[in-house]
């Protein structure tokens, strides 16, 4: 069952349960998936669906940060709940220790990496996780990579 199909089924369940918050969030997810499908002009494969959901999560995280800074905790909590819902459709995120291991491996492949090489290394690390079908936060990878490069 694809992510779109799961979302549609869960929307039906939320309607039956009269769970307005969940239904609203699921409608937003379905709309984002449908918009991407329309842009592409064909069905989305699983990796493209995962990319759409990952971008929705990133948007929500940015919103939580802004709402928290602005003192709007109720809105930040709503966005956090949506993040949790969206994450339930994605595979488990890669733990930080595993990311550090891959970053070390990629750094070892280069003889003397510097901060100038960060873009190329970042691309290689992200490609590694993408081919494995794993979900990883690019911001976290960037932070780990920067720590590793400045520690040398």
Helices and strands as residue ranges (DSSP letters): H 3-17, H 20-40, H 46-69, H 73-87, H 96-109, G 115-117, H 118-132, H 138-151
